[in-house]
Amino acid sequence: MADNTFDGSRFAGKVAVVTGAASGIGAAVATRLIGEGASVVGIDITGEALDRMAGELGDRFVGATADVTVESEVAAAVGVAVERFGALDLAFNVAGAARGGKILDLEESDWDFTIDLVQKGVFLCTKHEARHMVERGGAIVNVASLNAHVPMHGGSPYVTGKAGVEMFGKNAALELAAHGIRVNTVLPGLVDTPLVAGVTGYEPLLTGFLERIPMGRPATPDEIAAPCLYLASDDAGYITGSSLMVDGGWELSNYPDIMKIVGGA
Ligand SMILES: NC(=O)c1ccc[n+]([C@@H]2O[C@H](COP(=O)([O-])OP(=O)(O)OC[C@H]3O[C@@H](n4cnc5c(N)ncnc54)[C@H](O)[C@@H]3O)[C@@H](O)[C@H]2O)c1
């Protein structure tokens, strides 16, 4: 196997699509892929930021505006990879957002919005990405959340959707292995992006979050992009159907620090 991991050419000649590419984790994934030699179609519902990124990232980046909950738009946007770059090797399904509220008051429309985006969006993207990969194999990485394992007050549609993303990834891995397509899931904890500006920008809330993160800080978007790229790389060639928690240890911390309370340490 060629040892090109550290010279910026790990993904040279590969073609990738990234959803949610206009911001946060998706933008970090797209930027890293370009830096490591891939050609990238960045898909987002927000076209303006994609145009700006195309100016910054050069000819190997193409933006495609699409809503990941609309199948015809997903099919067309994913198809841009083949039209512009001749193939599709890698896919990163990152797009996401949420509407929430307490179950006693939650509107049906907020439930539908969130489940559609978080869950159906990943299904539609995986379906159309995999259709371009069945002949020559490929790798798909879906971004779920710590909330696939950890519930959140007012977050029932989001946590349900993200738990579904994780299990969907396992099912997709099972079905697509025969075509040489690997499917894995990354579960981020708190990541410093516009999505969580309401947390990172409000001190009392941020303090509450940080108390639960043993590493004591949010991740940068790049710290999520890096494991996403690893799972898509040849170094992960025998890994499929896996879930990688990238949460600074948050999932481990739901237990009081007994030593601190009893005065031992
Ligand atoms: N930031 C966090 O703390 C965190 C933690 C765990 C999981 N996540 C997940 O990571 C993913 C990326 O989140 P982020 O923090 O980078 O958020 P972000 O808001 O910075 O970026 C999300 C992007 O998705 C796009 N998008 C939203 N709806 C879309 C649609 N219908 N079709 C196409 N694009 C759409 C947005 O326009 C935006 O550019 C999401 O799936 C999110 O649930 C984020």
PDBQT file of the ligand as one rigid body, heavy atoms in Angstrom, charges set to zero:
ROOT
HETATM    1  N1  LIG A 301     -22.028  21.191  16.584  1.00  0.00    +0.000 N 
HETATM    2  C1  LIG A 301     -22.249  20.201  17.434  1.00  0.00    +0.000 C 
HETATM    3  O1  LIG A 301     -22.046  20.353  18.659  1.00  0.00    +0.000 OA
HETATM    4  C2  LIG A 301     -22.716  18.860  16.922  1.00  0.00    +0.000 A 
HETATM    5  C3  LIG A 301     -22.696  17.783  17.834  1.00  0.00    +0.000 A 
HETATM    6  C4  LIG A 301     -23.108  16.529  17.403  1.00  0.00    +0.000 A 
HETATM    7  C5  LIG A 301     -23.530  16.351  16.103  1.00  0.00    +0.000 A 
HETATM    8  N2  LIG A 301     -23.558  17.410  15.242  1.00  0.00    +0.000 N 
HETATM    9  C6  LIG A 301     -24.031  17.151  13.890  1.00  0.00    +0.000 C 
HETATM   10  O2  LIG A 301     -23.027  17.516  12.970  1.00  0.00    +0.000 OA
HETATM   11  C7  LIG A 301     -23.636  17.897  11.744  1.00  0.00    +0.000 C 
HETATM   12  C8  LIG A 301     -23.076  19.231  11.300  1.00  0.00    +0.000 C 
HETATM   13  O3  LIG A 301     -23.406  20.198  12.274  1.00  0.00    +0.000 OA
HETATM   14  P1  LIG A 301     -22.603  21.559  12.460  1.00  0.00    +0.000 P 
HETATM   15  O4  LIG A 301     -22.409  21.727  13.890  1.00  0.00    +0.000 OA
HETATM   16  O5  LIG A 301     -21.469  21.605  11.542  1.00  0.00    +0.000 OA
HETATM   17  O6  LIG A 301     -23.751  22.592  12.034  1.00  0.00    +0.000 OA
HETATM   18  P2  LIG A 301     -23.756  23.865  11.055  1.00  0.00    +0.000 P 
HETATM   19  O7  LIG A 301     -25.051  24.524  11.303  1.00  0.00    +0.000 OA
HETATM   20  O8  LIG A 301     -22.499  24.641  11.213  1.00  0.00    +0.000 OA
HETATM   21  O9  LIG A 301     -23.744  23.192   9.595  1.00  0.00    +0.000 OA
HETATM   22  C9  LIG A 301     -24.829  22.419   9.150  1.00  0.00    +0.000 C 
HETATM   23  C10 LIG A 301     -24.995  22.659   7.657  1.00  0.00    +0.000 C 
HETATM   24  O10 LIG A 301     -26.086  21.822   7.200  1.00  0.00    +0.000 OA
HETATM   25  C11 LIG A 301     -26.819  22.580   6.259  1.00  0.00    +0.000 C 
HETATM   26  N3  LIG A 301     -28.180  22.101   6.133  1.00  0.00    +0.000 N 
HETATM   27  C12 LIG A 301     -29.189  22.230   7.040  1.00  0.00    +0.000 A 
HETATM   28  N4  LIG A 301     -30.314  21.712   6.545  1.00  0.00    +0.000 NA
HETATM   29  C13 LIG A 301     -30.030  21.248   5.302  1.00  0.00    +0.000 A 
HETATM   30  C14 LIG A 301     -30.792  20.617   4.293  1.00  0.00    +0.000 A 
HETATM   31  N5  LIG A 301     -32.102  20.356   4.456  1.00  0.00    +0.000 N 
HETATM   32  N6  LIG A 301     -30.176  20.272   3.142  1.00  0.00    +0.000 NA
HETATM   33  C15 LIG A 301     -28.868  20.551   2.950  1.00  0.00    +0.000 A 
HETATM   34  N7  LIG A 301     -28.097  21.156   3.858  1.00  0.00    +0.000 NA
HETATM   35  C16 LIG A 301     -28.678  21.500   5.035  1.00  0.00    +0.000 A 
HETATM   36  C17 LIG A 301     -26.776  24.008   6.803  1.00  0.00    +0.000 C 
HETATM   37  O11 LIG A 301     -27.097  24.964   5.794  1.00  0.00    +0.000 OA
HETATM   38  C18 LIG A 301     -25.358  24.101   7.321  1.00  0.00    +0.000 C 
HETATM   39  O12 LIG A 301     -24.488  24.622   6.322  1.00  0.00    +0.000 OA
HETATM   40  C19 LIG A 301     -25.143  17.903  11.979  1.00  0.00    +0.000 C 
HETATM   41  O13 LIG A 301     -25.689  16.696  11.494  1.00  0.00    +0.000 OA
HETATM   42  C20 LIG A 301     -25.249  17.967  13.490  1.00  0.00    +0.000 C 
HETATM   43  O14 LIG A 301     -26.441  17.398  13.954  1.00  0.00    +0.000 OA
HETATM   44  C21 LIG A 301     -23.139  18.660  15.617  1.00  0.00    +0.000 A 
ENDROOT
TORSDOF 0
